[in-house]
Amino acid sequence: MQFPKKLQNLQKTMSVKEKVEAAGFQLVDYEYVNKKVGKGLRNFDEIVIIDARPG
């Protein structure tokens, strides 16, 4: 994900939560995602899923 230039210098010191919020997203739990996605992964018209677990 590419952040706006004014945020690029802050990226190294920002937490994952801060980066998510700066990009205009929100952190949600499993139940929220499950309600939006349902049983299929093909109709993502309301959500964007980003896996932010460490590698």
CORLINDA-V50522 format. One record per helix or strand of 2 or more residues. SS is the DSSP state (helix for helix, strand for strand). FROM is the first residue (numbers start at 0). TO is the last residue. Records with the same first field share a line. If there is no record, write none. Layout:
SS = FROM-TO  FROM-TO
This chain:
helix = 4-7  10-12  15-21  29-36
